[in-house]
Amino acid sequence: MTEYETILVEQRGRVGWITLNRPQALNALNSRVAEEVTAAATAFDEDAGVGAIVVTGSEKAFAAGADIKEMEGMTASDMLSTDHFGAWSDFAAVRTPVVAAVSGFALGGGCELAMMCDIILAADTAKFGQPEINLGVIPGMGGTQRLVRAVGYYKAAELILSGRMMGAEEAERAGLVSRVVPASDLLDEAGKLAETIASKSLPSVYAAKAALDAAMETTLSAGLDHEKKAFAALFDTVDQKEGMSAFREKRAPDFQHR
Ligand code: CO8
């Protein structure tokens, strides 16, 4: 497996694990992290032996944001011309479902990275926020758009305009987090959830993620049209026949992921 500098990468069964590993900077996301996380996620995405990915950080920090020290001296034209965080768009585009397992700080780009994932599981210690306003900037990796879609305009506006952090329980109530678990159980719970997803038929998992993405991106009628076509297309898979005959025969399906 490729050697990485800022992340740890491991495959356990059908689950790919990516652990942010810059403890000295609370996993701040510099351009190297962006490249490496995207490269690792893309490699997992291209491997039919991987059916789900978990992204996590440390107990203290999922990620405390984009790397302020890397960005500090940049100009607007540096930002525009280098597409500083362009790699993250490729990460957000992987077909494989991604579970963010968040413990500690998920701030700025860290919160935005969690929101690029499909499911956010939070330790009871997690703290989410978009504090960029305190630095004289605004969220730049999707925060103004994805947070509004996740928690609604008014809650997102309060968080983004004030820079206030919210705890795990509040984030769950707001709809950003799907479940809060004790910090000591976070990785086990994320692993179990990812294994469950990875045990399903890969074509239907890809189709479900793409249809969910369509719900975020399009109008209701366009989204329904997307769903109708994707639903129909799955009837050409081996696994649709297997899933439905297993139901009729009252046994567990043996998916072939095709
Ligand atoms: N960038 C760089 N270094 C960081 C960052 C960061 N975001 N966060 C923490 N660190 C470093 C600290 O500088 C410190 O390093 P050192 O020991 O060398 O001084 C080390 O990590 C430990 O941090 P602290 O001593 O500050 O730890 P505390 O426990 O006292 O505080 C906090 C923890 C509250 C999380 C605090 O570190 C903090 O406020 N961090 C910054 C949070 C923040 O503002 N995040 C938003 C960053 S901007 C952003 O994410 C924009 C995203 C969009 C970019 C898109 C570009 C196109």
py3Dmol code that shows the C-alpha trace and the ligand (Angstrom):
import py3Dmol

protein = """\
ATOM      1  CA  MET A   1       0.000   0.000   0.000  1.00  0.00           C
ATOM      2  CA  THR A   2       1.146   3.583  -0.752  1.00  0.00           C
ATOM      3  CA  GLU A   3       3.171   5.370   1.932  1.00  0.00           C
ATOM      4  CA  TYR A   4       1.468   8.478   3.310  1.00  0.00           C
ATOM      5  CA  GLU A   5       2.883  11.273   5.454  1.00  0.00           C
ATOM      6  CA  THR A   6      -0.217  12.786   7.042  1.00  0.00           C
ATOM      7  CA  ILE A   7      -2.706   9.920   7.240  1.00  0.00           C
ATOM      8  CA  LEU A   8      -2.840   6.262   8.241  1.00  0.00           C
ATOM      9  CA  VAL A   9      -4.586   3.954   5.815  1.00  0.00           C
ATOM     10  CA  GLU A  10      -5.796   0.447   6.444  1.00  0.00           C
ATOM     11  CA  GLN A  11      -8.281  -2.000   4.979  1.00  0.00           C
ATOM     12  CA  ARG A  12     -10.219  -4.236   7.381  1.00  0.00           C
ATOM     13  CA  GLY A  13     -12.442  -6.680   5.548  1.00  0.00           C
ATOM     14  CA  ARG A  14     -14.517  -4.651   3.088  1.00  0.00           C
ATOM     15  CA  VAL A  15     -13.985  -1.371   4.962  1.00  0.00           C
ATOM     16  CA  GLY A  16     -11.269   1.172   4.133  1.00  0.00           C
ATOM     17  CA  TRP A  17     -10.030   3.272   7.041  1.00  0.00           C
ATOM     18  CA  ILE A  18      -8.411   6.701   6.684  1.00  0.00           C
ATOM     19  CA  THR A  19      -7.091   8.264   9.909  1.00  0.00           C
ATOM     20  CA  LEU A  20      -5.885  11.861   9.853  1.00  0.00           C
ATOM     21  CA  ASN A  21      -2.509  11.901  11.534  1.00  0.00           C
ATOM     22  CA  ARG A  22      -1.067  15.353  12.199  1.00  0.00           C
ATOM     23  CA  PRO A  23      -1.446  15.372  15.980  1.00  0.00           C
ATOM     24  CA  GLN A  24       0.938  18.300  16.422  1.00  0.00           C
ATOM     25  CA  ALA A  25      -1.495  20.504  14.466  1.00  0.00           C
ATOM     26  CA  LEU A  26      -4.798  18.941  15.632  1.00  0.00           C
ATOM     27  CA  ASN A  27      -5.072  17.356  12.170  1.00  0.00           C
ATOM     28  CA  ALA A  28      -5.183  20.730  10.414  1.00  0.00           C
ATOM     29  CA  LEU A  29      -5.854  20.132   6.741  1.00  0.00           C
ATOM     30  CA  ASN A  30      -2.923  21.335   4.657  1.00  0.00           C
ATOM     31  CA  SER A  31      -2.618  20.664   0.941  1.00  0.00           C
ATOM     32  CA  ARG A  32      -0.700  17.444   1.594  1.00  0.00           C
ATOM     33  CA  VAL A  33      -3.579  16.102   3.716  1.00  0.00           C
ATOM     34  CA  ALA A  34      -6.025  17.015   0.946  1.00  0.00           C
ATOM     35  CA  GLU A  35      -3.954  15.149  -1.649  1.00  0.00           C
ATOM     36  CA  GLU A  36      -3.405  12.115   0.555  1.00  0.00           C
ATOM     37  CA  VAL A  37      -6.973  11.722   1.828  1.00  0.00           C
ATOM     38  CA  THR A  38      -8.236  12.064  -1.732  1.00  0.00           C
ATOM     39  CA  ALA A  39      -5.663   9.604  -3.103  1.00  0.00           C
ATOM     40  CA  ALA A  40      -6.492   7.028  -0.410  1.00  0.00           C
ATOM     41  CA  ALA A  41     -10.252   7.450  -0.831  1.00  0.00           C
ATOM     42  CA  THR A  42      -9.962   7.228  -4.612  1.00  0.00           C
ATOM     43  CA  ALA A  43      -7.888   4.035  -4.357  1.00  0.00           C
ATOM     44  CA  PHE A  44     -10.523   2.494  -2.076  1.00  0.00           C
ATOM     45  CA  ASP A  45     -13.232   3.718  -4.447  1.00  0.00           C
ATOM     46  CA  GLU A  46     -11.589   1.914  -7.365  1.00  0.00           C
ATOM     47  CA  ASP A  47     -11.374  -1.339  -5.400  1.00  0.00           C
ATOM     48  CA  ALA A  48     -14.521  -3.467  -5.605  1.00  0.00           C
ATOM     49  CA  GLY A  49     -13.281  -5.216  -2.455  1.00  0.00           C
ATOM     50  CA  VAL A  50     -14.105  -2.050  -0.499  1.00  0.00           C
ATOM     51  CA  GLY A  51     -17.762  -1.263   0.154  1.00  0.00           C
ATOM     52  CA  ALA A  52     -17.467   1.587   2.662  1.00  0.00           C
ATOM     53  CA  ILE A  53     -14.845   4.027   3.941  1.00  0.00           C
ATOM     54  CA  VAL A  54     -14.390   5.470   7.436  1.00  0.00           C
ATOM     55  CA  VAL A  55     -12.601   8.791   7.907  1.00  0.00           C
ATOM     56  CA  THR A  56     -11.548   9.627  11.420  1.00  0.00           C
ATOM     57  CA  GLY A  57      -9.054  11.714  13.401  1.00  0.00           C
ATOM     58  CA  SER A  58      -7.748  11.539  16.942  1.00  0.00           C
ATOM     59  CA  GLU A  59      -9.575  11.610  20.246  1.00  0.00           C
ATOM     60  CA  LYS A  60      -8.826  15.330  20.634  1.00  0.00           C
ATOM     61  CA  ALA A  61      -9.502  16.428  17.066  1.00  0.00           C
ATOM     62  CA  PHE A  62     -11.180  15.113  13.968  1.00  0.00           C
ATOM     63  CA  ALA A  63      -9.620  18.186  12.319  1.00  0.00           C
ATOM     64  CA  ALA A  64      -9.292  21.736  13.674  1.00  0.00           C
ATOM     65  CA  GLY A  65      -9.720  23.246  10.227  1.00  0.00           C
ATOM     66  CA  ALA A  66      -7.723  24.087   7.178  1.00  0.00           C
ATOM     67  CA  ASP A  67      -4.097  24.811   8.037  1.00  0.00           C
ATOM     68  CA  ILE A  68      -4.095  28.479   9.009  1.00  0.00           C
ATOM     69  CA  LYS A  69      -0.292  28.664   8.947  1.00  0.00           C
ATOM     70  CA  GLU A  70      -0.229  27.392   5.358  1.00  0.00           C
ATOM     71  CA  MET A  71      -2.916  29.850   4.234  1.00  0.00           C
ATOM     72  CA  GLU A  72      -1.868  32.939   6.172  1.00  0.00           C
ATOM     73  CA  GLY A  73       0.473  34.474   3.589  1.00  0.00           C
ATOM     74  CA  MET A  74      -1.556  33.609   0.520  1.00  0.00           C
ATOM     75  CA  THR A  75      -3.121  36.174  -1.798  1.00  0.00           C
ATOM     76  CA  ALA A  76      -6.481  35.999  -3.535  1.00  0.00           C
ATOM     77  CA  SER A  77      -4.755  35.162  -6.779  1.00  0.00           C
ATOM     78  CA  ASP A  78      -2.763  32.359  -5.078  1.00  0.00           C
ATOM     79  CA  MET A  79      -6.049  30.934  -3.821  1.00  0.00           C
ATOM     80  CA  LEU A  80      -7.793  31.212  -7.178  1.00  0.00           C
ATOM     81  CA  SER A  81      -4.910  30.075  -9.344  1.00  0.00           C
ATOM     82  CA  THR A  82      -3.836  27.090  -7.286  1.00  0.00           C
ATOM     83  CA  ASP A  83      -7.368  25.871  -6.472  1.00  0.00           C
ATOM     84  CA  HIS A  84      -5.869  25.291  -3.041  1.00  0.00           C
ATOM     85  CA  PHE A  85      -8.414  22.769  -1.873  1.00  0.00           C
ATOM     86  CA  GLY A  86      -9.502  21.416  -5.262  1.00  0.00           C
ATOM     87  CA  ALA A  87      -8.569  17.881  -4.214  1.00  0.00           C
ATOM     88  CA  TRP A  88     -11.454  17.923  -1.758  1.00  0.00           C
ATOM     89  CA  SER A  89     -13.960  18.042  -4.630  1.00  0.00           C
ATOM     90  CA  ASP A  90     -12.522  14.736  -5.839  1.00  0.00           C
ATOM     91  CA  PHE A  91     -12.854  13.331  -2.331  1.00  0.00           C
ATOM     92  CA  ALA A  92     -16.504  14.433  -2.136  1.00  0.00           C
ATOM     93  CA  ALA A  93     -17.131  12.738  -5.493  1.00  0.00           C
ATOM     94  CA  VAL A  94     -16.176   9.167  -4.518  1.00  0.00           C
ATOM     95  CA  ARG A  95     -18.983   6.662  -5.187  1.00  0.00           C
ATOM     96  CA  THR A  96     -18.307   4.622  -2.050  1.00  0.00           C
ATOM     97  CA  PRO A  97     -20.206   5.718   1.077  1.00  0.00           C
ATOM     98  CA  VAL A  98     -18.000   7.487   3.612  1.00  0.00           C
ATOM     99  CA  VAL A  99     -18.651   7.522   7.353  1.00  0.00           C
ATOM    100  CA  ALA A 100     -17.032  10.361   9.329  1.00  0.00           C
ATOM    101  CA  ALA A 101     -16.227   9.244  12.870  1.00  0.00           C
ATOM    102  CA  VAL A 102     -15.788  12.514  14.733  1.00  0.00           C
ATOM    103  CA  SER A 103     -14.214  12.899  18.151  1.00  0.00           C
ATOM    104  CA  GLY A 104     -13.118  16.264  19.549  1.00  0.00           C
ATOM    105  CA  PHE A 105     -12.830  19.325  17.320  1.00  0.00           C
ATOM    106  CA  ALA A 106     -14.396  19.363  13.861  1.00  0.00           C
ATOM    107  CA  LEU A 107     -13.921  23.016  13.037  1.00  0.00           C
ATOM    108  CA  GLY A 108     -13.825  24.986   9.813  1.00  0.00           C
ATOM    109  CA  GLY A 109     -12.455  22.692   7.122  1.00  0.00           C
ATOM    110  CA  GLY A 110     -12.764  19.822   9.631  1.00  0.00           C
ATOM    111  CA  CYS A 111     -16.520  20.318   9.898  1.00  0.00           C
ATOM    112  CA  GLU A 112     -16.629  20.758   6.121  1.00  0.00           C
ATOM    113  CA  LEU A 113     -14.695  17.503   5.608  1.00  0.00           C
ATOM    114  CA  ALA A 114     -17.191  15.698   7.865  1.00  0.00           C
ATOM    115  CA  MET A 115     -19.999  17.166   5.745  1.00  0.00           C
ATOM    116  CA  MET A 116     -18.383  15.837   2.549  1.00  0.00           C
ATOM    117  CA  CYS A 117     -18.926  12.384   4.049  1.00  0.00           C
ATOM    118  CA  ASP A 118     -22.312  10.661   3.861  1.00  0.00           C
ATOM    119  CA  ILE A 119     -22.869   9.891   7.529  1.00  0.00           C
ATOM    120  CA  ILE A 120     -21.464  11.644  10.591  1.00  0.00           C
ATOM    121  CA  LEU A 121     -21.139   9.619  13.790  1.00  0.00           C
ATOM    122  CA  ALA A 122     -20.036  11.720  16.737  1.00  0.00           C
ATOM    123  CA  ALA A 123     -18.371  10.940  20.033  1.00  0.00           C
ATOM    124  CA  ASP A 124     -20.036  12.734  22.938  1.00  0.00           C
ATOM    125  CA  THR A 125     -16.875  14.891  23.051  1.00  0.00           C
ATOM    126  CA  ALA A 126     -17.290  16.192  19.497  1.00  0.00           C
ATOM    127  CA  LYS A 127     -17.473  19.923  18.853  1.00  0.00           C
ATOM    128  CA  PHE A 128     -18.575  21.267  15.491  1.00  0.00           C
ATOM    129  CA  GLY A 129     -18.215  24.791  14.209  1.00  0.00           C
ATOM    130  CA  GLN A 130     -17.311  27.139  11.392  1.00  0.00           C
ATOM    131  CA  PRO A 131     -15.050  29.651  13.166  1.00  0.00           C
ATOM    132  CA  GLU A 132     -13.597  31.181   9.981  1.00  0.00           C
ATOM    133  CA  ILE A 133     -15.361  34.477  10.744  1.00  0.00           C
ATOM    134  CA  ASN A 134     -12.930  34.863  13.673  1.00  0.00           C
ATOM    135  CA  LEU A 135     -10.043  34.795  11.183  1.00  0.00           C
ATOM    136  CA  GLY A 136     -11.499  37.448   8.884  1.00  0.00           C
ATOM    137  CA  VAL A 137     -12.653  34.939   6.271  1.00  0.00           C
ATOM    138  CA  ILE A 138     -15.613  32.614   5.659  1.00  0.00           C
ATOM    139  CA  PRO A 139     -15.943  28.842   5.191  1.00  0.00           C
ATOM    140  CA  GLY A 140     -14.284  27.839   1.921  1.00  0.00           C
ATOM    141  CA  MET A 141     -14.656  24.072   1.622  1.00  0.00           C
ATOM    142  CA  GLY A 142     -18.437  23.964   1.318  1.00  0.00           C
ATOM    143  CA  GLY A 143     -19.519  25.094   4.788  1.00  0.00           C
ATOM    144  CA  THR A 144     -21.924  27.836   3.761  1.00  0.00           C
ATOM    145  CA  GLN A 145     -23.679  25.458   1.387  1.00  0.00           C
ATOM    146  CA  ARG A 146     -23.605  22.060   3.089  1.00  0.00           C
ATOM    147  CA  LEU A 147     -24.325  23.353   6.605  1.00  0.00           C
ATOM    148  CA  VAL A 148     -27.454  25.156   5.367  1.00  0.00           C
ATOM    149  CA  ARG A 149     -28.634  21.941   3.738  1.00  0.00           C
ATOM    150  CA  ALA A 150     -27.817  19.949   6.880  1.00  0.00           C
ATOM    151  CA  VAL A 151     -29.270  22.133   9.626  1.00  0.00           C
ATOM    152  CA  GLY A 152     -31.342  24.767   7.811  1.00  0.00           C
ATOM    153  CA  TYR A 153     -30.599  28.410   7.053  1.00  0.00           C
ATOM    154  CA  TYR A 154     -31.148  29.967  10.473  1.00  0.00           C
ATOM    155  CA  LYS A 155     -29.046  27.567  12.524  1.00  0.00           C
ATOM    156  CA  ALA A 156     -26.285  27.640   9.895  1.00  0.00           C
ATOM    157  CA  ALA A 157     -26.388  31.433   9.807  1.00  0.00           C
ATOM    158  CA  GLU A 158     -25.968  31.658  13.582  1.00  0.00           C
ATOM    159  CA  LEU A 159     -23.006  29.247  13.565  1.00  0.00           C
ATOM    160  CA  ILE A 160     -21.254  30.782  10.561  1.00  0.00           C
ATOM    161  CA  LEU A 161     -21.813  34.428  11.526  1.00  0.00           C
ATOM    162  CA  SER A 162     -20.904  34.033  15.199  1.00  0.00           C
ATOM    163  CA  GLY A 163     -18.242  31.318  14.922  1.00  0.00           C
ATOM    164  CA  ARG A 164     -19.855  29.517  17.893  1.00  0.00           C
ATOM    165  CA  MET A 165     -19.061  25.815  18.384  1.00  0.00           C
ATOM    166  CA  MET A 166     -21.834  23.328  19.068  1.00  0.00           C
ATOM    167  CA  GLY A 167     -21.512  20.077  20.996  1.00  0.00           C
ATOM    168  CA  ALA A 168     -22.407  16.611  19.776  1.00  0.00           C
ATOM    169  CA  GLU A 169     -25.923  16.537  21.270  1.00  0.00           C
ATOM    170  CA  GLU A 170     -26.844  19.852  19.709  1.00  0.00           C
ATOM    171  CA  ALA A 171     -25.380  18.720  16.382  1.00  0.00           C
ATOM    172  CA  GLU A 172     -27.501  15.579  16.539  1.00  0.00           C
ATOM    173  CA  ARG A 173     -30.662  17.560  17.360  1.00  0.00           C
ATOM    174  CA  ALA A 174     -29.864  19.867  14.447  1.00  0.00           C
ATOM    175  CA  GLY A 175     -29.585  16.955  12.016  1.00  0.00           C
ATOM    176  CA  LEU A 176     -25.872  17.235  11.265  1.00  0.00           C
ATOM    177  CA  VAL A 177     -24.947  14.112  13.203  1.00  0.00           C
ATOM    178  CA  SER A 178     -26.807  10.848  12.755  1.00  0.00           C
ATOM    179  CA  ARG A 179     -25.850   9.358  16.128  1.00  0.00           C
ATOM    180  CA  VAL A 180     -23.866  10.295  19.261  1.00  0.00           C
ATOM    181  CA  VAL A 181     -21.953   7.522  21.011  1.00  0.00           C
ATOM    182  CA  PRO A 182     -19.587   7.422  24.004  1.00  0.00           C
ATOM    183  CA  ALA A 183     -16.103   8.441  22.869  1.00  0.00           C
ATOM    184  CA  SER A 184     -14.697   5.029  23.785  1.00  0.00           C
ATOM    185  CA  ASP A 185     -17.174   3.313  21.419  1.00  0.00           C
ATOM    186  CA  LEU A 186     -16.779   5.632  18.444  1.00  0.00           C
ATOM    187  CA  LEU A 187     -14.437   3.562  16.285  1.00  0.00           C
ATOM    188  CA  ASP A 188     -16.265   0.303  17.021  1.00  0.00           C
ATOM    189  CA  GLU A 189     -19.603   1.863  16.150  1.00  0.00           C
ATOM    190  CA  ALA A 190     -18.215   3.451  12.982  1.00  0.00           C
ATOM    191  CA  GLY A 191     -16.651   0.123  12.003  1.00  0.00           C
ATOM    192  CA  LYS A 192     -19.912  -1.767  12.566  1.00  0.00           C
ATOM    193  CA  LEU A 193     -21.896   0.754  10.565  1.00  0.00           C
ATOM    194  CA  ALA A 194     -19.365   0.709   7.712  1.00  0.00           C
ATOM    195  CA  GLU A 195     -19.318  -3.108   7.710  1.00  0.00           C
ATOM    196  CA  THR A 196     -23.103  -3.179   7.496  1.00  0.00           C
ATOM    197  CA  ILE A 197     -23.046  -0.846   4.496  1.00  0.00           C
ATOM    198  CA  ALA A 198     -20.195  -2.813   2.905  1.00  0.00           C
ATOM    199  CA  SER A 199     -22.185  -6.053   3.224  1.00  0.00           C
ATOM    200  CA  LYS A 200     -24.884  -4.728   0.868  1.00  0.00           C
ATOM    201  CA  SER A 201     -24.748  -5.070  -2.889  1.00  0.00           C
ATOM    202  CA  LEU A 202     -22.190  -2.567  -4.221  1.00  0.00           C
ATOM    203  CA  PRO A 203     -24.244  -1.460  -7.265  1.00  0.00           C
ATOM    204  CA  SER A 204     -27.232  -0.659  -5.055  1.00  0.00           C
ATOM    205  CA  VAL A 205     -25.038   1.148  -2.543  1.00  0.00           C
ATOM    206  CA  TYR A 206     -23.486   3.272  -5.316  1.00  0.00           C
ATOM    207  CA  ALA A 207     -26.954   3.959  -6.732  1.00  0.00           C
ATOM    208  CA  ALA A 208     -28.333   4.942  -3.315  1.00  0.00           C
ATOM    209  CA  LYS A 209     -25.447   7.346  -2.668  1.00  0.00           C
ATOM    210  CA  ALA A 210     -25.799   8.911  -6.131  1.00  0.00           C
ATOM    211  CA  ALA A 211     -29.555   9.343  -5.616  1.00  0.00           C
ATOM    212  CA  LEU A 212     -28.990  10.906  -2.189  1.00  0.00           C
ATOM    213  CA  ASP A 213     -26.469  13.271  -3.801  1.00  0.00           C
ATOM    214  CA  ALA A 214     -29.101  14.159  -6.392  1.00  0.00           C
ATOM    215  CA  ALA A 215     -31.456  15.123  -3.546  1.00  0.00           C
ATOM    216  CA  MET A 216     -28.849  17.641  -2.356  1.00  0.00           C
ATOM    217  CA  GLU A 217     -28.159  19.002  -5.834  1.00  0.00           C
ATOM    218  CA  THR A 218     -31.406  19.168  -7.789  1.00  0.00           C
ATOM    219  CA  THR A 219     -35.107  20.007  -7.760  1.00  0.00           C
ATOM    220  CA  LEU A 220     -37.629  17.434  -6.497  1.00  0.00           C
ATOM    221  CA  SER A 221     -38.809  16.533  -9.994  1.00  0.00           C
ATOM    222  CA  ALA A 222     -35.242  16.090 -11.314  1.00  0.00           C
ATOM    223  CA  GLY A 223     -34.347  14.056  -8.230  1.00  0.00           C
ATOM    224  CA  LEU A 224     -37.405  11.819  -8.622  1.00  0.00           C
ATOM    225  CA  ASP A 225     -36.528  11.311 -12.267  1.00  0.00           C
ATOM    226  CA  HIS A 226     -32.961  10.350 -11.266  1.00  0.00           C
ATOM    227  CA  GLU A 227     -34.335   7.893  -8.692  1.00  0.00           C
ATOM    228  CA  LYS A 228     -36.780   6.292 -11.128  1.00  0.00           C
ATOM    229  CA  LYS A 229     -34.014   5.578 -13.663  1.00  0.00           C
ATOM    230  CA  ALA A 230     -31.530   4.371 -11.055  1.00  0.00           C
ATOM    231  CA  PHE A 231     -34.147   2.082  -9.492  1.00  0.00           C
ATOM    232  CA  ALA A 232     -34.961   0.569 -12.912  1.00  0.00           C
ATOM    233  CA  ALA A 233     -31.279   0.118 -13.807  1.00  0.00           C
ATOM    234  CA  LEU A 234     -30.691  -2.056 -10.728  1.00  0.00           C
ATOM    235  CA  PHE A 235     -33.029  -4.677 -12.194  1.00  0.00           C
ATOM    236  CA  ASP A 236     -30.196  -5.636 -14.562  1.00  0.00           C
ATOM    237  CA  THR A 237     -27.902  -6.613 -11.688  1.00  0.00           C
ATOM    238  CA  VAL A 238     -27.208 -10.124 -10.468  1.00  0.00           C
ATOM    239  CA  ASP A 239     -27.700  -8.875  -6.923  1.00  0.00           C
ATOM    240  CA  GLN A 240     -31.277  -7.686  -7.486  1.00  0.00           C
ATOM    241  CA  LYS A 241     -32.243 -11.229  -8.521  1.00  0.00           C
ATOM    242  CA  GLU A 242     -30.276 -12.660  -5.603  1.00  0.00           C
ATOM    243  CA  GLY A 243     -31.699 -10.189  -3.057  1.00  0.00           C
ATOM    244  CA  MET A 244     -35.289 -10.817  -4.064  1.00  0.00           C
ATOM    245  CA  SER A 245     -34.989 -14.604  -4.409  1.00  0.00           C
ATOM    246  CA  ALA A 246     -33.241 -14.751  -1.003  1.00  0.00           C
ATOM    247  CA  PHE A 247     -36.221 -12.894   0.468  1.00  0.00           C
ATOM    248  CA  ARG A 248     -38.670 -15.356  -1.108  1.00  0.00           C
ATOM    249  CA  GLU A 249     -36.575 -18.333   0.062  1.00  0.00           C
ATOM    250  CA  LYS A 250     -36.269 -16.845   3.584  1.00  0.00           C
ATOM    251  CA  ARG A 251     -32.439 -16.852   3.603  1.00  0.00           C
ATOM    252  CA  ALA A 252     -29.695 -14.242   3.735  1.00  0.00           C
ATOM    253  CA  PRO A 253     -28.658 -12.886   0.323  1.00  0.00           C
ATOM    254  CA  ASP A 254     -25.239 -13.781  -1.054  1.00  0.00           C
ATOM    255  CA  PHE A 255     -24.399 -10.611  -2.949  1.00  0.00           C
ATOM    256  CA  GLN A 256     -21.858 -10.756  -5.783  1.00  0.00           C
ATOM    257  CA  HIS A 257     -21.530  -6.967  -5.986  1.00  0.00           C
ATOM    258  CA  ARG A 258     -22.532  -6.923  -9.637  1.00  0.00           C
TER     259      ARG A 258
END
"""
ligand_1 = """\
57
CO8
N -4.249 25.348 11.426
C -2.960 25.231 11.803
N -2.564 24.869 13.040
C -3.538 24.610 13.938
C -4.898 24.706 13.618
C -5.260 25.073 12.300
N -6.538 25.161 11.871
N -5.630 24.396 14.726
C -4.728 24.103 15.692
N -3.469 24.234 15.216
C -2.223 24.017 15.943
C -1.944 25.162 16.934
O -1.361 26.264 16.273
C -1.014 24.483 17.900
O 0.272 24.414 17.335
P 1.564 24.911 18.198
O 1.610 23.947 19.341
O 2.683 24.769 17.225
O 1.263 26.309 18.643
C -1.547 23.037 17.957
O -2.325 22.873 16.768
C -2.453 22.787 19.142
O -3.474 23.752 19.147
P -3.829 24.683 20.408
O -2.633 24.866 21.272
O -4.512 25.912 19.905
O -4.865 23.710 21.151
P -6.021 24.133 22.148
O -6.526 22.871 22.736
O -5.585 25.231 23.046
O -7.185 24.774 21.190
C -8.621 24.825 19.245
C -7.850 23.962 20.286
C -9.748 25.590 19.971
C -9.208 23.892 18.208
C -7.649 25.853 18.618
O -6.488 25.154 18.168
C -8.211 26.593 17.452
O -8.999 27.515 17.632
N -7.811 26.207 16.205
C -8.216 26.878 15.009
C -9.655 26.569 14.644
C -10.040 27.325 13.405
O -10.080 28.523 13.368
N -10.368 26.580 12.333
C -10.752 27.163 11.070
C -9.553 27.287 10.173
S -9.901 28.136 8.638
C -10.676 26.969 7.687
O -10.844 25.852 8.083
C -11.088 27.397 6.323
C -11.525 26.207 5.496
C -11.704 26.557 4.070
C -10.408 26.633 3.314
C -10.714 26.550 1.860
C -9.592 27.146 1.028
C -9.951 27.157 -0.415
"""
view = py3Dmol.view(width=600, height=400)
view.addModel(protein, "pdb")
view.setStyle({"model": 0}, {"cartoon": {"style": "trace"}})
view.addModel(ligand_1, "xyz")
view.setStyle({"model": 1}, {"stick": {}})
view.zoomTo()
view.show()
